[in-house]
Amino acid sequence: MIYHLGSNRDLSEKVAGMTPHRALMEIGRLSDKLAAKPKIKLSAAPEPISPITSGSSLKKDLSEMSMEELYNL
């Protein structure tokens, strides 16, 4: 905040000429303004593609399959 006031002489002179109560209010507003987080710009990238599947589905649960069925997957 001190850097901002030092860089903006008009503002610092304006605050210096105010009553103490009014100057505190102005410094509070300036503090809120300087502490605000910048807006995050969203990416222009397209949405990710959905993964390709083989189209086949298992008819049995793996835990119910015999060893021969597991080897033939």
DSSP file (Angstrom, degrees, kcal/mol; ACC not computed):
  #  RESIDUE AA STRUCTURE BP1 BP2  ACC     N-H-->O    O-->H-N    N-H-->O    O-->H-N    TCO  KAPPA ALPHA  PHI   PSI    X-CA   Y-CA   Z-CA
    1    1 A M     >        0   0    0      0, 0.0     4,-2.6     0, 0.0     5,-0.2   0.000 360.0 360.0 360.0 -40.0    0.0    0.0    0.0
    2    2 A I  H  >  +     0   0    0      1,-0.2     4,-2.5     2,-0.2     5,-0.2   0.900 360.0  51.2 -63.4 -39.6    2.9    2.4    0.8
    3    3 A Y  H  > S+     0   0    0      2,-0.2     4,-2.0     1,-0.2    -1,-0.2   0.920 110.1  49.7 -62.0 -43.0    4.4    1.6   -2.6
    4    4 A H  H  > S+     0   0    0      2,-0.2     4,-1.5     1,-0.2    -2,-0.2   0.922 112.1  46.6 -62.8 -45.3    1.0    2.4   -4.3
    5    5 A L  H  < S+     0   0    0     -4,-2.6     7,-0.4     1,-0.2    -1,-0.2   0.880 112.6  50.9 -65.1 -36.6    0.7    5.7   -2.4
    6    6 A G  H  < S+     0   0    0     -4,-2.5     3,-0.2     1,-0.2    -1,-0.2   0.833 111.6  47.7 -68.5 -31.6    4.3    6.6   -3.2
    7    7 A S  H  < S+     0   0    0     -4,-2.0     2,-0.6     1,-0.2    -1,-0.2   0.717 111.4  53.0 -80.6 -22.0    3.7    5.9   -6.9
    8    8 A N     X  +     0   0    0     -4,-1.5     4,-2.3    -5,-0.2    -1,-0.2  -0.765  62.7 173.6-117.6  84.7    0.4    7.9   -7.0
    9    9 A R  H  > S+     0   0    0     -2,-0.6     4,-2.5     1,-0.2     5,-0.2   0.845  77.5  58.0 -62.1 -35.4    1.3   11.3   -5.6
   10   10 A D  H  > S+     0   0    0      1,-0.2     4,-2.0     2,-0.2    -1,-0.2   0.931 109.7  44.3 -61.4 -44.4   -2.1   12.7   -6.4
   11   11 A L  H  > S+     0   0    0     -3,-0.2     4,-2.6     2,-0.2     5,-0.2   0.913 112.7  50.9 -66.6 -43.0   -3.8   10.1   -4.2
   12   12 A S  H  X S+     0   0    0     -4,-2.3     4,-2.1    -7,-0.4    -1,-0.2   0.885 111.8  47.6 -65.1 -36.4   -1.3   10.5   -1.4
   13   13 A E  H  X S+     0   0    0     -4,-2.5     4,-1.4     2,-0.2    -1,-0.2   0.869 110.9  52.1 -69.3 -36.1   -1.8   14.3   -1.4
   14   14 A K  H  < S+     0   0    0     -4,-2.0     4,-0.3    -5,-0.2    -2,-0.2   0.927 112.2  45.0 -63.5 -45.2   -5.5   13.8   -1.4
   15   15 A V  H >< S+     0   0    0     -4,-2.6     3,-1.2     1,-0.2    -2,-0.2   0.880 109.7  55.9 -67.1 -38.1   -5.4   11.4    1.6
   16   16 A A  H 3< S+     0   0    0     -4,-2.1    -1,-0.2     1,-0.3    -2,-0.2   0.812 105.6  52.3 -64.7 -29.2   -3.0   13.7    3.4
   17   17 A G  T 3< S+     0   0    0     -4,-1.4    -1,-0.3    -3,-0.2    -2,-0.2   0.500  94.7  93.3 -85.5  -3.2   -5.4   16.6    3.1
   18   18 A M  S <  S-     0   0    0     -3,-1.2    -3,-0.0    -4,-0.3    -4,-0.0  -0.403  86.9 -95.6 -86.0 164.0   -8.3   14.6    4.6
   19   19 A T     >  -     0   0    0      1,-0.1     4,-2.9    -2,-0.1     5,-0.2  -0.411  43.4-106.7 -68.0 156.2   -9.5   14.4    8.2
   20   20 A P  H  > S+     0   0    0      0, 0.0     4,-2.2     0, 0.0     5,-0.2   0.889 120.3  48.8 -55.5 -41.5   -8.0   11.4   10.1
   21   21 A H  H  > S+     0   0    0      2,-0.2     4,-1.7     1,-0.2     5,-0.1   0.931 114.2  44.7 -64.6 -44.9  -11.3    9.6   10.1
   22   22 A R  H  > S+     0   0    0      1,-0.2     4,-2.2     2,-0.2    -1,-0.2   0.873 111.6  53.8 -67.1 -37.5  -11.9   10.2    6.4
   23   23 A A  H  X S+     0   0    0     -4,-2.9     4,-2.6     1,-0.2    -1,-0.2   0.897 106.9  51.5 -64.8 -40.5   -8.3    9.2    5.6
   24   24 A L  H  X S+     0   0    0     -4,-2.2     4,-2.1    -5,-0.2    -1,-0.2   0.896 109.9  49.8 -63.2 -39.0   -8.6    5.9    7.4
   25   25 A M  H  X S+     0   0    0     -4,-1.7     4,-2.1     2,-0.2    -2,-0.2   0.916 112.0  47.6 -64.3 -42.8  -11.8    5.1    5.4
   26   26 A E  H  X S+     0   0    0     -4,-2.2     4,-2.3     1,-0.2    -2,-0.2   0.899 111.5  49.9 -66.5 -40.8  -10.0    5.9    2.1
   27   27 A I  H  X S+     0   0    0     -4,-2.6     4,-2.5     2,-0.2    -1,-0.2   0.867 108.9  53.8 -65.8 -36.0   -7.0    3.8    3.1
   28   28 A G  H  X S+     0   0    0     -4,-2.1     4,-2.1     2,-0.2    -2,-0.2   0.916 109.4  47.3 -62.7 -43.5   -9.3    1.0    4.0
   29   29 A R  H  X S+     0   0    0     -4,-2.1     4,-2.3     2,-0.2    -2,-0.2   0.910 112.5  49.8 -63.1 -42.1  -10.9    1.2    0.5
   30   30 A L  H  X S+     0   0    0     -4,-2.3     4,-2.5     1,-0.2    -2,-0.2   0.895 108.8  52.7 -64.1 -39.9   -7.5    1.3   -1.1
   31   31 A S  H  X S+     0   0    0     -4,-2.5     4,-1.8     2,-0.2    -1,-0.2   0.912 109.9  48.0 -62.4 -43.2   -6.4   -1.8    0.9
   32   32 A D  H  X S+     0   0    0     -4,-2.1     4,-0.8     1,-0.2    -1,-0.2   0.906 112.1  50.0 -62.9 -41.6   -9.5   -3.7   -0.2
   33   33 A K  H  < S+     0   0    0     -4,-2.3     3,-0.5     1,-0.2    -2,-0.2   0.906 113.6  44.4 -64.7 -42.0   -8.9   -2.7   -3.8
   34   34 A L  H  < S+     0   0    0     -4,-2.5    -1,-0.2     1,-0.2    -2,-0.2   0.779 111.8  53.2 -75.1 -26.2   -5.2   -3.8   -3.7
   35   35 A A  H  < S+     0   0    0     -4,-1.8    -1,-0.2    -5,-0.2    -2,-0.2   0.584  81.2 114.4 -85.4 -10.0   -5.9   -7.0   -1.9
   36   36 A A  S  < S-     0   0    0     -4,-0.8    -3,-0.0    -3,-0.5    -4,-0.0  -0.379  70.7-120.9 -64.2 135.3   -8.5   -8.2   -4.5
   37   37 A K        -     0   0    0      1,-0.1    -1,-0.1    -2,-0.1     3,-0.1  -0.533  28.9-109.7 -76.5 141.2   -7.4  -11.3   -6.4
   38   38 A P        -     0   0    0      0, 0.0     2,-0.2     0, 0.0    -1,-0.1  -0.380  39.1 -98.3 -68.6 150.6   -7.1  -10.9  -10.1
   39   39 A K        -     0   0    0      1,-0.1     2,-0.5    -2,-0.0     0, 0.0  -0.472  36.4-124.0 -69.9 137.2   -9.7  -12.8  -12.2
   40   40 A I        -     0   0    0     -2,-0.2     2,-0.5    -3,-0.1    -1,-0.1  -0.709  19.1-134.4 -86.2 127.1   -8.4  -16.1  -13.5
   41   41 A K        -     0   0    0     -2,-0.5     2,-0.1     1,-0.0     3,-0.1  -0.700  21.0-129.6 -83.4 124.6   -8.7  -16.3  -17.3
   42   42 A L        -     0   0    0     -2,-0.5     2,-0.1     1,-0.1    -1,-0.0  -0.398  29.4 -99.2 -72.3 150.9  -10.1  -19.7  -18.3
   43   43 A S        -     0   0    0      1,-0.1    -1,-0.1    -2,-0.1     0, 0.0  -0.348  15.1-144.9 -68.9 147.8   -8.3  -21.7  -21.0
   44   44 A A        +     0   0    0     -3,-0.1    -1,-0.1    -2,-0.1    -2,-0.0   0.310  62.1 122.9 -92.5   7.0   -9.5  -21.6  -24.5
   45   45 A A        -     0   0    0      1,-0.1    -2,-0.0     3,-0.0     0, 0.0  -0.374  68.1-107.7 -69.0 147.5   -8.5  -25.2  -25.0
   46   46 A P        -     0   0    0      0, 0.0    -1,-0.1     0, 0.0     3,-0.1  -0.257  43.3 -84.7 -70.6 164.0  -11.2  -27.6  -26.1
   47   47 A E        -     0   0    0      1,-0.1     2,-0.0     0, 0.0     0, 0.0  -0.340  55.6 -94.8 -64.1 149.5  -12.7  -30.1  -23.7
   48   48 A P        -     0   0    0      0, 0.0    -1,-0.1     0, 0.0     2,-0.1  -0.328  43.1-108.8 -66.1 150.0  -10.8  -33.4  -23.4
   49   49 A I        -     0   0    0      1,-0.1     3,-0.0    -3,-0.1     0, 0.0  -0.373  31.2-108.1 -75.5 157.7  -11.9  -36.3  -25.6
   50   50 A S        -     0   0    0      1,-0.1    -1,-0.1    -2,-0.1     0, 0.0  -0.676  43.1-100.9 -85.0 142.9  -13.6  -39.3  -24.2
   51   51 A P        -     0   0    0      0, 0.0     2,-0.3     0, 0.0    -1,-0.1  -0.268  33.5-115.6 -65.6 147.4  -11.5  -42.4  -24.1
   52   52 A I        -     0   0    0     -3,-0.0     2,-0.3     2,-0.0    -3,-0.0  -0.657  30.7-158.8 -82.6 135.6  -12.0  -45.1  -26.8
   53   53 A T        -     0   0    0     -2,-0.3    -1,-0.0     1,-0.1     0, 0.0  -0.788  25.4-122.5-112.7 159.8  -13.3  -48.4  -25.6
   54   54 A S        -     0   0    0     -2,-0.3     3,-0.1     2,-0.2    -1,-0.1   0.683  40.0-128.0 -74.4 -17.7  -13.1  -51.8  -27.3
   55   55 A G  S    S+     0   0    0      1,-0.3     2,-0.3     0, 0.0    -1,-0.1   0.210  73.2 111.8  89.8 -16.2  -16.8  -52.2  -27.1
   56   56 A S        -     0   0    0      0, 0.0     2,-0.4     0, 0.0    -1,-0.3  -0.678  47.9-165.2 -90.8 146.1  -16.6  -55.6  -25.5
   57   57 A S        -     0   0    0     -2,-0.3     2,-0.2    -3,-0.1     3,-0.0  -0.962  25.4-107.9-128.0 148.9  -17.8  -56.1  -22.0
   58   58 A L        -     0   0    0     -2,-0.4     4,-0.0     1,-0.1     3,-0.0  -0.530  17.1-158.4 -74.5 137.1  -17.1  -59.0  -19.7
   59   59 A K  S    S+     0   0    0     -2,-0.2     2,-0.3     2,-0.1    -1,-0.1   0.680  77.5  44.0 -88.6 -18.5  -20.1  -61.2  -19.1
   60   60 A K  S    S-     0   0    0     -3,-0.0     2,-0.2     2,-0.0     5,-0.1  -0.879  91.0-104.5-123.2 156.1  -18.7  -62.5  -15.8
   61   61 A D    >>  -     0   0    0     -2,-0.3     3,-1.6     1,-0.1     4,-0.6  -0.550  33.4-121.0 -72.3 144.2  -17.0  -60.9  -12.9
   62   62 A L  G >4 S+     0   0    0      1,-0.3     3,-0.9    -2,-0.2    -1,-0.1   0.838 112.6  58.0 -57.5 -34.4  -13.2  -61.6  -12.9
   63   63 A S  G 34 S+     0   0    0      1,-0.2    -1,-0.3     0, 0.0    -2,-0.0   0.709 105.6  50.7 -71.2 -17.8  -13.4  -63.3   -9.5
   64   64 A E  G <4 S+     0   0    0     -3,-1.6    -1,-0.2     2,-0.1    -2,-0.2   0.508  90.9 100.9 -95.0  -6.0  -16.0  -65.8  -10.9
   65   65 A M  S << S-     0   0    0     -3,-0.9     2,-0.1    -4,-0.6    -3,-0.0  -0.490  70.2-124.2 -84.1 149.2  -13.9  -66.8  -14.0
   66   66 A S     >  -     0   0    0     -2,-0.2     4,-2.0     1,-0.1     5,-0.1  -0.355  31.8-103.5 -79.8 169.2  -11.8  -70.0  -14.2
   67   67 A M  H  > S+     0   0    0      1,-0.2     4,-2.1     2,-0.2     5,-0.2   0.866 122.6  54.2 -62.9 -36.5   -8.1  -69.8  -15.0
   68   68 A E  H  > S+     0   0    0      1,-0.2     4,-1.2     2,-0.2    -1,-0.2   0.894 108.3  48.7 -66.3 -39.7   -8.8  -70.9  -18.6
   69   69 A E  H  4 S+     0   0    0      1,-0.2    -1,-0.2     2,-0.2    -2,-0.2   0.873 110.5  51.8 -67.7 -36.7  -11.3  -68.1  -19.1
   70   70 A L  H >< S+     0   0    0     -4,-2.0     3,-1.1     1,-0.2    -2,-0.2   0.896 108.3  50.4 -67.0 -38.8   -8.8  -65.6  -17.7
   71   71 A Y  H 3< S+     0   0    0     -4,-2.1    -1,-0.2     1,-0.2    -2,-0.2   0.776 107.1  55.7 -70.1 -25.2   -6.1  -66.7  -20.1
   72   72 A N  T 3<        0   0    0     -4,-1.2    -1,-0.2     1,-0.2    -2,-0.2   0.333 360.0 360.0 -90.9   7.4   -8.4  -66.4  -23.1
   73   73 A L    <         0   0    0     -3,-1.1    -1,-0.2    -4,-0.1    -2,-0.1   0.524 360.0 360.0 -69.4 360.0   -9.3  -62.8  -22.4
